[in-house]
């Protein structure tokens, strides 16, 4: 019940705080990266009543991953001025305990009112922080010229089609050519950089990916979808914490990064 109320509150926060400035959100992601590197959970614009979810579990932000000083090797962020939300991917391959962290921040009246993180480390799905760092640094997430940018609706629809296709092979997914998928530390585009290597195999049973939460940044064609991924984790068949960080160019999927947490080592697969 508490978890449901927290998610509801996070969802209601976005419309109430629409139209943040990009500068505010950029300052917030820079401060978040700095705070994680220092192990300081006292984010500068954190509201006193902010909610905190780590791997879909409500908790105390002062006892979570933000309280640990982490060596951050690379980071990339999205800034959603319509929803007043941000997304940040942190690659920490050289940290004593390697991590890949995906974090979503929600704002109300210029204050952070929700922090949601998916924190992956050894034993999580296809985890290899060294490989993840290497491949993410090769990608180009440049700003897209204004006259070539996709709408929010097009960007979200492309990501939704990809997730929908996992449980329904009849869904048409707008894959680009090239398209590359970074799943944990495994990269599909390595030996075929000009090909579409994003197509997912059909899972053996139909299912729907639920609890989707979005951050969309039209300037870079960026989308992140926090979700509960069913089927993949044998220990949690109804869904395990997962995110898909996506770049869309001309309505087509270009890059996909998946981070999925396992309740049992390698999700029992």
N, C-alpha and C positions, 0 to 999 in steps of 0.2 A: 504494500500500500504506500509506504513512504517513498519507495523508488518510483512508483507511478506518479505521485504528486510532484516529485522533483523533475521528472521528465516533462510533465505538463507545464510546470512553471517555466522551464527552460524554453519550451515551445512558445509560450505566451510572451516571453520577454522580447522576442524579435519584432513583432508588429508594433509594440508599444514604443520602441526605441528606433524607429526607422530613420534612414537618411543621416548616418554618421559621416563625418568627414574622413577621407582617405588618410589624411595626415594623422588624425587621432588613432586610427587603427594601426597604421604603420609604427607609430610610437609605442603602441601597446604590444605589438609582436616583438619589437626590438627589446622592450623591457622584459617581456616574458623569457626570451632567449637568455638575456643577461641574468635574470633571476634563477633560471635552471642551472646555468653554469656556476652560479655562486651557491646554490642550495638554499636560496632565500625565498620562502613562499609568500612573503609580504609584497605582493605585486602593488605597484604605485597606485593604480586606480581600482583596486579590489574593493567591492562593496562589503560592508560588515556582515551582510546576510547572504553572501554569495554561496551558491551550492557547488559541491565538488563531487565529480564522478571519476573514478579511476578503474578502468576495465569494467565499466557498467556497475560498479559498486559504490554507493554513497559513502563518503568518508570525510575525515578532517584534512584539509589541505596542508596543514602544518605537520602532518604525519605521512603524507604521500610522497610521490616521486620528486616533487618540487623541493622537498626538504633535503634532498641529496645533491651535493655539488657534482656535476657531471661534465666531463670533457666533451664539448660539442665540436665535431669535425665539420659539419655542414648543416645548413638550415635553409628552408624555403617556406614562404608564407603566402597565403591568400588573404585578401581584404574585401569583405562584402559590405559595401556602404548601404545597400538596400536593407539588409537584415540587421545591420550593426553587429557583425560577427567576423571572427578571423579563424584561420586554420594555419597551423605550423607543423611542418615535418622536421624533426630533429634526428640527425644521424650521429651516433656516438660510438663509432667503431673502436677507437683507441682508449675509451674509458676502461677502467679496471674491470667493470662488469659492463660489457657492451649492451647498448640499447638502440632501438628505433622507436621514437615516440611521436604519435600524432595527437595534437591538442587543438581543441575548439574552444574559443572564448566567445561569450555572448555578453552584450552590453545593454544597459538601460541608463539613460540620462548620463552618458559618458562614463559610467562605472561598469566594471566587470561584475556581472551578476551570476554567471555560471562558467565553470571550468570543467571541461570533459576531456579526459586523456585516455588513449589506448596505448599501453606501455608493453612493448614486446622485447623479450630477451631470450636467452638460450632455452631451447625446448619448445618455443612457439613455432607456428607453421612456417616451414622453409626458412627459419631464421639464420641469417648470416650477415652480420652487420658490416663486415669488410666488403663483401660483394655488393651489398646495398649502397654503401658509400661510393664505391668505385663507379657503379652504373648511374646513380643519380647525378653525379658530377659531370657525366658525359652529355646529359640532356640539355636542350635549350628551351627555356621557358621565358623567352623574351616577350616584352610588351607587344601586343598585336596592334597594328595601325587601326585607328578608330573606324575607318570606313570598311574594315574587314572583320570587325568583331562580331561574334555571334551574340544573340540575345540570351538572357538568362534562361528563357524557356527552352531554347535549342540546346544549350549546354546541359541543363538538367535532364532533358529528354534523352540525350545521348548516354549519359551515365545511368539513368534508370533502365534504358533498354539493355545495357550490358548486364546489370544485376538481374533483370527479369529473365534474361536468356539462360542463366544458370539452371533454372528449374523448368524452363519451357523453351525447347529447341526451335519452336516456330517463330520466336520473336526476331524481328529484323534489327540487327545492330549496325549502326553506322561506323564501321571500322574504317580507318584511314589506311592509306598505303604511302608511307610506312606507318606501322603501329607497333609499339613494343610494350610488353608487360613486365614489370618488376615485382615479383611475388616473393616476399621475404628478401632473400639475397640472390634469387635466381632470375636471370634476365633473358627474355625470349628473343630480343633483337640483336644479340651479340654477334652471331655469325651471319645474320641476314638483316643488316641494318636498313635496307631499302624495301623490305617486304612487310606485309601485314602478318605479324606473329602473335596477335592478341586473342585470336579466336579460342574460346574455352571449349573443352570437350563437354559433351552432354552428360550430366549427372544421371545416375541410374534410377532416380525417383523424382517426381515433381515436387517442388516446394516454392515458397515465396520468401524473399528476403525482406524482413520487417524492421520496424523501429528505425526508419531512415531519417537522418538529420543532415542538413545540407549547409555548405558554405560555397558561395559562387562568386567568382571574380572575373568579370567580363574582360578586364584589361589584359589578362594573360590567358583567357580561355580556360580558367581553372575551376575545378569542382572537387569538393571532397564530400563523400557520403559516409557518415558513421552509420553502422547497421549491425543487426544481429544475424550472423551468417549461420544458417541451419545446415545440417548434414555433415559438415566438414569435421566437427569435433565429436568423436565417438562418446566422450564423457558429457556432452551437453548438446544433444540432438536438436533441441528447440532453438538453438542459436547461441553463438559465442561472439564476444566483442571483436569487431572487425571494422576497418575503414578502407575506402578506395579513393585514392588521390589521383585525379584525372586531368589531363590537358586535352582540350577540344580545339581543333583548327578547321575552319570552314565547315562546321557541323559534323566533323569526323573525329573519332577518337585517335589521338596521337600517342599519348603516354598513359599508362595505368600503373599505379603503385598500390599493392595490397599489403596491409599489415593485419594479421589475425592472431589473436591470443588463444592459447590452448589450455584447457583445464587438466589434460593429461599430456605427457611429453609427445611432441609432434602430433598432437590431437588424436593419438591412438591409431593413426593410419599407417 
